[in-house]
Amino acid sequence: MVETTLREPLLGRRRPSWQEGRAKTVTFIVTEDCQLRCKYCYLADKNKNKKMSFDVARATIDYLLREREQFDESAVIWDFIGGEPFLEIDLIDRISDYAKLRMYETGHPWFDRYRFSFSTNGLLYGKSKVQRYIAKNRQHLSIGISIDGTKRKHDTQRVFPNGKGSYEAVVKNIPLWLEQFPGAATKATISHDDIPYIKESVVHLFKLGIKTVNMNVVNEDVWQPGDDTLFEKQLVELADYVIDHGLADSHSCSLFSRNIGQSLSPEDDRNWCGAGKMLAVDGDGIFYPCVRFAPYSLTHQLGRAIGNCFDGIDKNRLRPFLAMTRRSQSPEECLSCDVASGCSWCSGCNYDMSEDSTIYERATFICKMHKARVRANRHYWSKLEKQSSRHATRH
């Protein structure tokens, strides 16, 4: 037998984001309106009334660029969110122009290290105003279109207010999106109702030409007995398909990772997400540590503001978020779990689900789903290694 070192396949390897760990993410909530009413969406209070004014955006940009010592990251991601951000493309275009102008005029280091980032439902992607904006900012854009997979999976959740599915209206814009951003990834979401369609949906997205599929289960309390068993079955079938069709080196799905399913090392005490390190601003100019702490994102709790664009960040309000760690949020069961690595949480969801209105109480609704994912990953990596070893032996 020829001894060989197995090469890490693309499927199972997480792709780092642009300037990961070095960029400040600033999220403008330009509107709380959306054309869709996705059933799993955490935005609980979509409305047509609250929109950002240019004055709020301008004040936010001026504050961030002025306070260089406080915001000393080497790059910036100007992130636009709704609702659906492209509903406010005229405002976004004006904000983007102002940010570019002020970064240049102030000689700010961010001037040549910035991105405009969007997560969109894709319905307006082909419209002329959106396309003009893309052409104008092409070299500094990251755009993700959310498409959940096959028509039946997508239309199970991503619906118009009248209940009609949005798949056909979205999928027609995928070819143009991939032509303009060939390496673009989609973000798909899994909830109780659509578990049976996971495997076929990832395969479908691959066939559409999307080579990177980021897919995750919702953190909320939606899971029912048996969901974990069905989830594992779907992932095992997907793993078999990927390996049998030779896709591991050319395609990526975030459901598979070598970095999940181990016990925690004592020094691994990081918070899972970037709440507190990011900054979100709503239409009134109120600052939040993440969009998930804004009032329209919460069902059970009040918003948790950390300042505003006119007075700046209140460091006393920010400090508790910077103190969030794995240990400060997790019960002992999670800390001692032998497959804890890779089990995610959302600090905003933790807060919203907390019985004590605290940010230090971890919601654990996805526990069984994570363990099912770990078991399916073990199947995937074992089968892939056996196939690689057979291939190496033959050669």
C-alpha distance (Angstrom), angle and dihedral (degrees) to the residues before:
residue distance angle dihedral
M1 . . .
V2 3.78 . .
E3 3.80 111.6 .
T4 3.79 111.5 -130.9
T5 3.78 141.3 170.3
L6 3.78 112.1 -122.7
R7 3.79 112.8 -122.9
E8 3.77 115.7 -130.5
P9 3.83 108.5 -109.5
L10 3.78 121.8 -135.0
L11 3.80 91.5 -119.4
G12 3.77 102.2 77.3
R13 3.79 96.2 27.4
R14 3.81 115.6 106.0
R15 3.79 113.4 -134.0
P16 3.81 111.3 -136.2
S17 3.77 116.3 -125.2
W18 3.80 123.0 -116.8
Q19 3.83 110.4 -66.7
E20 3.80 89.3 -9.6
G21 3.79 111.9 -162.7
R22 3.80 91.7 8.2
A23 3.81 104.0 65.8
K24 3.78 129.0 82.1
T25 3.81 110.7 -134.2
V26 3.80 113.8 -145.6
T27 3.80 114.9 -176.1
F28 3.80 121.1 -157.9
I29 3.82 111.8 -159.2
V30 3.79 92.3 -152.3
T31 3.81 94.5 173.4
E32 3.78 139.2 1.7
D33 3.81 91.1 -149.7
C34 3.81 127.4 100.6
Q35 3.79 135.4 174.7
L36 3.83 90.4 -134.6
R37 3.78 135.3 62.5
C38 3.79 100.8 -155.4
K39 3.79 108.6 -166.7
Y40 3.80 95.7 -135.9
C41 3.81 96.2 43.6
Y42 3.81 115.1 129.9
L43 3.83 91.5 -150.3
A44 3.77 96.5 100.9
D45 3.80 100.2 177.8
K46 3.80 109.4 44.9
N47 3.80 110.3 172.3
K48 3.80 141.8 163.3
N49 3.79 95.3 -133.0
K50 3.78 106.4 71.2
K51 3.79 115.3 70.9
M52 3.77 131.7 153.4
S53 3.79 119.7 -106.3
F54 3.78 121.3 -140.1
D55 3.81 89.1 -119.7
V56 3.81 90.6 61.9
A57 3.80 91.9 48.3
R58 3.81 91.8 47.1
A59 3.81 92.6 49.8
T60 3.81 90.3 49.3
I61 3.80 93.1 51.1
D62 3.80 92.5 45.7
Y63 3.80 91.3 50.8
L64 3.80 94.4 49.3
L65 3.80 94.5 46.8
R66 3.80 92.4 45.4
E67 3.81 95.8 51.4
R68 3.81 98.3 61.3
E69 3.79 95.6 154.5
Q70 3.78 91.9 54.4
F71 3.81 94.7 43.6
D72 3.78 99.8 40.5
E73 3.80 99.1 151.9
S74 3.80 113.9 133.0
A75 3.82 94.5 -126.9
V76 3.79 140.5 21.6
I77 3.80 136.3 -140.4
W78 3.79 111.9 -155.0
D79 3.81 98.9 -156.9
F80 3.81 123.6 -165.2
I81 3.78 121.1 -159.0
G82 3.79 141.4 161.2
G83 2.90 143.4 134.4
E84 3.75 82.0 -63.5
P85 3.84 110.4 -14.0
F86 3.81 96.8 -158.2
L87 3.82 88.8 66.4
E88 3.82 83.7 76.5
I89 3.81 99.1 41.8
D90 3.84 93.4 137.7
L91 3.81 91.0 55.6
I92 3.81 91.8 44.0
D93 3.80 91.0 51.6
R94 3.80 90.3 52.5
I95 3.82 92.8 46.4
S96 3.81 91.3 48.8
D97 3.80 92.6 50.5
Y98 3.79 90.8 49.3
A99 3.81 92.9 49.1
K100 3.80 91.6 50.8
L101 3.80 92.3 46.6
R102 3.80 94.9 48.5
M103 3.81 94.2 45.0
Y104 3.80 87.7 53.5
E105 3.81 96.5 43.4
T106 3.80 93.2 48.9
G107 3.81 93.9 44.7
H108 3.78 88.5 -124.7
P109 3.84 117.7 178.3
W110 3.80 88.2 -128.5
F111 3.81 91.5 67.7
D112 3.80 93.7 92.6
R113 3.82 96.1 26.1
Y114 3.79 107.7 60.6
R115 3.79 140.3 110.3
F116 3.78 133.3 -162.4
S117 3.79 105.5 -142.9
F118 3.81 130.9 -163.3
S119 3.77 137.7 179.6
T120 3.79 106.1 -166.0
N121 3.78 138.1 175.7
G122 3.81 86.6 -131.5
L123 3.80 98.1 -127.5
L124 3.82 95.1 118.4
Y125 3.79 98.2 33.2
G126 3.81 95.9 109.5
K127 3.82 95.9 46.1
S128 3.82 116.2 119.4
K129 3.82 96.1 -118.6
V130 3.80 91.9 51.0
Q131 3.80 91.5 47.0
R132 3.81 91.7 49.8
Y133 3.79 89.4 52.5
I134 3.81 91.1 49.4
A135 3.81 92.1 49.8
K136 3.79 90.3 49.2
N137 3.83 95.7 50.3
R138 3.81 102.2 24.4
Q139 3.81 97.4 130.7
H140 3.79 92.9 53.1
L141 3.79 102.1 42.4
S142 3.78 136.2 110.1
I143 3.80 113.2 -177.4
G144 3.77 126.1 175.7
I145 3.79 121.9 -172.0
S146 3.79 115.0 -154.6
I147 3.78 111.9 -132.4
D148 3.78 117.1 156.6
G149 3.80 100.4 -154.6
T150 3.78 130.9 -98.6
K151 3.76 120.2 24.7
R152 3.79 92.8 -103.1
K153 3.81 94.0 50.7
H154 3.81 94.4 42.9
D155 3.80 93.3 45.5
T156 3.80 92.1 47.9
Q157 3.81 89.4 70.1
R158 3.80 113.6 7.0
V159 3.79 102.4 70.8
F160 3.80 140.5 150.7
P161 3.82 118.8 -113.3
N162 3.82 89.0 -92.8
G163 3.80 90.7 57.3
K164 3.81 96.1 -106.6
G165 3.79 115.5 139.6
S166 3.80 119.7 -111.2
Y167 3.83 100.2 -149.9
E168 3.82 97.9 107.5
A169 3.79 92.5 46.7
V170 3.81 91.3 52.1
V171 3.80 104.1 37.8
K172 3.81 92.8 58.3
N173 3.82 88.5 67.3
I174 3.81 96.3 49.6
P175 3.86 96.5 86.5
L176 3.83 92.6 54.4
W177 3.81 91.3 45.5
L178 3.81 92.6 51.4
E179 3.81 91.2 45.3
Q180 3.80 89.9 55.2
F181 3.82 96.2 37.7
P182 3.82 107.3 25.3
G183 3.79 94.7 177.0
A184 3.79 95.7 46.0
A185 3.79 120.4 136.3
T186 3.76 130.1 -146.3
K187 3.78 126.4 -140.8
A188 3.80 114.8 -138.1
T189 3.78 125.3 -176.0
I190 3.79 131.0 -147.5
S191 3.79 124.3 -149.1
H192 3.80 132.9 164.8
D193 3.80 98.1 -83.7
D194 3.79 98.6 52.3
I195 3.81 102.8 43.5
P196 3.85 92.3 108.1
Y197 3.82 90.2 62.1
I198 3.81 101.0 52.5
K199 3.81 99.7 101.8
E200 3.78 95.8 43.7
S201 3.79 90.6 45.3
V202 3.81 96.8 53.7
V203 3.81 89.4 46.6
H204 3.80 89.5 49.0
L205 3.80 92.3 51.4
F206 3.81 90.0 50.0
K207 3.81 89.1 52.1
L208 3.80 90.7 50.9
G209 3.80 86.6 60.9
I210 3.81 98.5 -101.3
K211 3.78 104.1 134.2
T212 3.81 97.9 180.0
V213 3.80 117.0 57.0
N214 3.80 117.3 -178.8
M215 3.79 107.4 -164.9
N216 3.78 130.4 171.6
V217 3.79 141.4 166.7
V218 3.80 119.0 -112.4
N219 3.80 115.7 -101.7
E220 3.79 95.1 -139.9
D221 3.82 127.1 101.6
V222 3.82 98.7 -89.8
W223 3.81 102.3 113.8
Q224 3.79 122.5 114.5
P225 3.83 133.3 -164.8
G226 3.80 110.3 -73.0
D227 3.80 95.9 22.5
D228 3.80 91.0 108.6
T229 3.82 92.2 53.1
L230 3.81 92.0 50.7
F231 3.81 90.7 44.6
E232 3.80 91.4 54.0
K233 3.80 91.4 47.9
Q234 3.80 91.5 52.3
L235 3.80 92.6 49.1
V236 3.81 92.7 48.2
E237 3.81 89.8 51.7
L238 3.79 90.1 48.2
A239 3.80 91.2 48.6
D240 3.81 90.9 51.7
Y241 3.79 91.6 49.0
V242 3.80 93.5 49.8
I243 3.80 93.6 49.0
D244 3.79 96.3 40.9
H245 3.81 91.1 50.6
G246 3.80 95.7 44.5
L247 3.81 96.2 -117.9
A248 3.80 99.8 132.5
D249 3.80 93.5 93.3
S250 3.80 97.1 45.3
H251 3.81 107.1 34.7
S252 3.78 136.2 50.2
C253 3.80 133.8 -152.4
S254 3.79 120.2 178.1
L255 3.80 92.5 -143.4
F256 3.82 87.1 79.8
S257 3.78 121.2 63.1
R258 3.79 137.7 149.7
N259 3.79 89.2 -143.3
I260 3.79 98.2 70.4
G261 3.76 133.5 81.8
Q262 3.81 103.1 41.4
S263 3.78 130.8 112.2
L264 3.79 116.9 -98.1
S265 3.76 123.4 -94.1
P266 3.82 113.2 -128.3
E267 3.80 92.5 -116.7
D268 3.81 94.3 52.6
D269 3.80 99.5 96.9
R270 3.79 101.0 134.4
N271 3.77 124.5 135.4
W272 3.78 110.1 -109.7
C273 3.81 96.6 -128.5
G274 3.79 137.4 34.1
A275 3.80 99.1 -108.4
G276 3.79 107.3 149.6
K277 3.78 93.5 20.3
M278 3.78 91.1 65.1
L279 3.79 123.6 60.5
A280 3.80 128.8 -143.0
V281 3.80 125.6 -172.1
D282 3.80 124.9 -165.5
G283 3.78 131.5 -153.1
D284 3.80 92.3 -82.9
G285 3.79 92.8 52.7
I286 3.82 94.0 -106.6
F287 3.81 114.8 150.9
Y288 3.82 122.3 -135.1
P289 3.82 130.7 -177.9
C290 3.82 88.5 -122.5
V291 3.79 135.6 -8.2
R292 3.82 88.3 -103.4
F293 3.82 89.0 70.1
A294 3.82 94.0 54.9
P295 3.84 114.3 105.8
Y296 3.81 95.7 -113.0
S297 3.81 89.3 57.5
L298 3.81 94.6 54.8
T299 3.78 130.3 82.6
H300 3.81 103.2 176.6
Q301 3.82 106.8 19.8
L302 3.79 139.9 53.3
G303 3.80 121.4 -105.7
R304 3.82 117.6 -86.0
A305 3.81 107.5 -138.1
I306 3.81 122.1 -169.9
G307 3.81 98.6 -171.5
N308 3.79 140.4 -57.0
C309 3.77 140.6 -97.3
F310 3.81 93.9 -102.5
D311 3.82 100.6 48.1
G312 3.80 98.8 25.6
I313 3.80 131.4 -134.0
D314 3.79 119.2 -23.5
K315 3.80 101.5 -137.3
N316 3.79 92.6 -159.9
R317 3.80 89.6 59.1
L318 3.80 92.1 44.0
R319 3.81 96.0 48.4
P320 3.85 97.1 77.8
F321 3.81 90.5 56.0
L322 3.78 93.0 50.9
A323 3.81 87.9 52.3
M324 3.81 93.5 57.7
T325 3.79 111.7 118.1
R326 3.77 135.5 161.8
R327 3.80 90.5 -98.5
S328 3.79 95.8 45.9
Q329 3.82 90.7 56.3
S330 3.81 106.5 30.3
P331 3.81 130.7 83.0
E332 3.79 117.6 -127.0
E333 3.81 90.1 -103.7
C334 3.82 89.3 65.6
L335 3.80 95.1 43.5
S336 3.82 93.2 52.1
C337 3.82 96.3 39.3
D338 3.82 111.1 125.9
V339 3.84 92.2 -141.7
A340 3.82 97.6 39.1
S341 3.80 99.2 125.0
G342 3.77 112.5 101.9
C343 3.80 94.7 18.6
S344 3.78 102.8 132.8
W345 3.77 136.1 -154.3
C346 3.78 138.0 -176.2
S347 3.79 115.1 -131.9
G348 3.80 90.7 -152.4
C349 3.80 91.7 52.2
N350 3.82 89.3 46.8
Y351 3.79 89.5 55.6
D352 3.80 94.7 45.0
M353 3.82 92.4 50.0
S354 3.82 95.3 42.5
E355 3.79 117.0 118.3
D356 3.81 89.7 -152.3
S357 3.83 99.1 44.3
T358 3.79 90.2 -115.6
I359 3.79 131.0 140.3
Y360 3.82 89.5 -144.2
E361 3.81 99.4 71.9
R362 3.80 115.7 92.2
A363 3.80 119.5 -143.8
T364 3.82 109.3 -136.9
F365 3.78 102.8 -172.2
I366 3.82 92.6 124.4
C367 3.82 95.4 55.4
K368 3.81 96.7 110.5
M369 3.81 91.6 40.1
H370 3.80 91.0 54.8
K371 3.80 91.7 49.8
A372 3.80 90.1 50.2
R373 3.81 89.2 51.6
V374 3.80 90.1 51.1
R375 3.82 91.8 52.8
A376 3.81 91.6 49.2
N377 3.80 90.7 48.5
R378 3.79 90.7 53.9
H379 3.79 88.5 54.7
Y380 3.79 91.2 48.5
W381 3.79 97.2 48.8
S382 3.80 93.6 42.7
K383 3.80 92.7 51.3
L384 3.80 92.8 44.5
E385 3.79 92.7 50.8
K386 3.81 91.9 48.8
Q387 3.80 90.2 50.9
S388 3.82 91.6 47.4
S389 3.81 91.3 49.2
R390 3.81 91.6 50.9
H391 3.79 90.1 49.1
A392 3.83 91.5 49.5
T393 3.83 91.1 48.9
R394 3.80 92.4 53.2
H395 3.80 90.2 52.2
